[in-house]
Structure formats: C-alpha cells, structure tokens
C-alpha cells in the first residue's frame, strides 16, 4: 500500500511511526511533514490546507489510503474531495467535522440528542455577549469559547466579568481568531477531572480506544495560559471499567448514532473531552481527529497493526468480532516547547541530544515543530517542538523514562512542565495501576 499522511506535527509523526511498522505498507508520504518525519517518509511541499493539491497528488500517485491528521483540512472538505475522486480516506467529511469546527453546532447537537454537557448561551453580537457577561445574575467562573477553529487557543476560563469581557472583545471585537470569532459560546464552568475518550468509527460502528489525560496549562501546577497541550498520560487513573462503559453507552455511541441520523455519518477518530463531575461525565468538546499529544501517548501503546483498522474505518466496515490489542503498560508524554509558547515564541534554535534521548529504554521522541537547518542540523520551527513519550510497567516508571529522555535534549529557550502525571503517580502509589 501507498499511504499519504496529511499534517506536520507530533500527531502525524506518531501516526507515521506506527504506520511504517505495518507489513502492508510499501511507501509513506507526508504533507508537509517535519524533520523527524523525514526520516520515515517522503515529505511533500504541500500545505495541509491545500485541498486541491493534496487530492491531485493522491490521485496522480495512486495513493491507497490517505490519513488526515489535523482538523483544518477536514473542515475544508479534504475527505469529501478524495471520496468524490473515488479514493479511500481516513477522516470525517466536512459536514461530520462540524462537530469540532463549530462549537455551537456541537452544543446544539448535544441538546438535540440529550448528550450531557454544560449549560450554555450563544451570542452572535458583541453587544449581546457583553450584556450577558456584565449582568448581575451571571455567575463566575465562566467559560468563553470562540465558535470556530482557533488552534486550541479560543477557550478562556474567566474568573470574573473583566476577564470574560476581555476575552469576548478579543474574539469578536479584535477578531484575534478571524471568522472563528463570528459567534461565541458562554457556558457554565464545570469542575472535576478532565478525561479524553477516543473511539474509532466507521459511520455506524464504534471501537473503543484507551483513555488519556492531557495537561493544557503552560506552567507547572496548572498555571499559565492554555496551550495545545504540554503533555499527558494514558490510561486515566480516574476511569474504571464501569465508568468507561457508561461513557460509551451514554455519550460516544449516541453521538455516532446521532450524526448518522442527521446525515453526517462519522468516519475516523472521534475524540470526546469530558469532565467527570458530581453530576456524572459531561462533554466539554469534541475533536474530529486524534489529539496531540494524545496520539503520542496512544500509538506507542498499540500492539496491533494500525493500518487494517484505519482502512476498515474508511471503508465503513469495522470488524466487531476482532479487537485492537493494547499494551497494559502506561505511557507518559512530556511536550518540549519554545520559549514564549503559546504566545510569541522563538524559532531557528539548534536542537541537540536527540539521539541520546532516543537511546533511553522505553522512550520515543516525536517531532512537532522542527526543520533541517542550512547545515543539516535539527532546528526549532514551532511553539511545540518535541513530544517525548515514556512507556513502562508502572506510571511512575513511565514518567521517569520520559523525563530522563527530556533531560538529554538541549536548545536555547527550551521549556517544559516538570509535573506531568505527578499527582496521578501519587494517587496510584500503593493502590495499584489503572486499567486500559
């Protein structure tokens, strides 16, 4: 098989790292890729949002399977265009990807299908949003979300009216996220443990994947601004078999069934970010693809060949009499970022120690924002630069593995959180490890 992977971050590096292990695959391309991906696949000078060029390449090269990593090409209709040309693609159509591309659509969908989520209000004008946020009856903290895609940065948890109105002015007034701020959601702030659930979907059938927890805040102690993710671990220590079954019965399966009933058959990875509240699990948001860094956590735990499962989902023919085999060993991922991330960050810094980090037993280094410099050395090229994953028999050992590998990496302005999974390690100490 010839496989094309669309994207150029840590998620795509981990996907390709897993795909090239398949005996079914003879060649892998990536558009646009990064310096790490280039060691495994042929990188193309095509941006992931260039739908027509990607489709033309796939047709010209007779690609057998296209795997779409990021949300933007999905929201632009890449899956639709490939399907129109009779090509196999793993990833939802534009209408199905609306479950991520529009937070308002997702909320109204959940209301229609009685899927548990926070109470909310929709505002399509700046004046109405400000009036709501400044009203004496509005309770804080509160969550403000830009409706559209904002690269993981369009969500603000506001402690008081000043923070909330500043967020709305940024989104709707200053247009910081472009059209994504045409409308905003204002919703109640849920409290509890946040957990990520994943399912492989073929339009009607669902295959469970393990749970994850990621760490969004930039700084230790869950301080600082929200980011695209500074690390995570899998499986969640807060989810047992009974809770997992309940989530799939009450949230995941009804979501897939509801999308099919609405003519938006969902094929690909469905990612549901949940809050485990006193009222039960509630949906914070959906993503229409694998998360990053969740992909870097899950794929090193997968024992099965991933390619037949991706192809079966794309074909609408998931085999429910078979199961994906997962390692019981937990994984911990630490994201190494550039100074200034998630704001203005530096690039072009030489990265040293990658080979040494990869020699740590149980550790794998995935590239996110890297490129080759003029002299051939690896340089930083993004806010999130690397995802370093450790897999071991116990959660504490997995964390030590990841941090031992991180300690061997060096570049000017390097930053990372030092407390990924630390609270969970303390939780499971003496109490046994969580299940898959």
C-alpha angles and dihedrals in degrees: 000000000000112000129194118198116196118213140046111232141090092284091057093044090054092046092052091043087058098038095054089058090067116101087213093068123083101169138013129198127189130198113232100340128172140244094283095046090051090071090061107029142023107265118217130211091235122113117230092241094055096099098173095049092047092050092047091051092048091051095044094049094041093236111198097203132013116199114198114208109179130054099235099070089045091053089049092056104255092146090050092051093049092047090049087057091050095252130140115247133176108216137067126279121254092264092051093044088060085087085078102021092062119037089190092056089049093051094047090046090054090049092052092050098038094242110161115254141140121288112261149175129213122222124190097176131056092227094054092047093050092047091053095046094047095046115116090232094059111106123216146253093052136169124237118195132183108231098230138048113303103165092260093303102095097089125089126181102207121201094194143005093272093060093043096050091046089054093050092047089051093049102037103021105037093029091223090167098034116223090357086079096055086106135010137209120221112194141168116273110245122207130208136068117330115222134179120223123192133195133181107225135191098186097279109017127067132205117193123235125194122276126254139191122210133192113231103178118091098226139053116276091034091285130139130039126330115265137184086268134304097205143308147190139236137249105029115242089211096063124077128183094268094052092046091053091048092052093051093045097046102030119013101042094042089050093055092042091048093050090051092050090052092053094255101111106194117225120172135034117336112202117194118190107205138186115216099219134173086260091055132263114334130186116249095178145328127236121201095216144026114303127241118255089014091072089056088054099044104041096057087054094052114100097178125084103265098203099074089050094050091048093047091052090049090050093049090242111109110170107235092186089067132061136211110244116229132188113247089217113104123235132217124195126196117195116217111207141183121260110271097028128173086027126041107337138183126250137185095058116145113245117216133183099039095128091048091049091052090055093065106109110251094013128117125185117212121192121228110163107015138124139176114264124221091268093048097258123133113259134185114260105168148028094265106044108174141005112211115198128194123192121191142146094268132034094241091051091049090053092048090050093052094046093046088057092045090053090063094056121088137183135141111273095015113166134177140154116264097200105062107148092350094126091047092050088056090047095055095041106119092357102081128250128291120256129248 
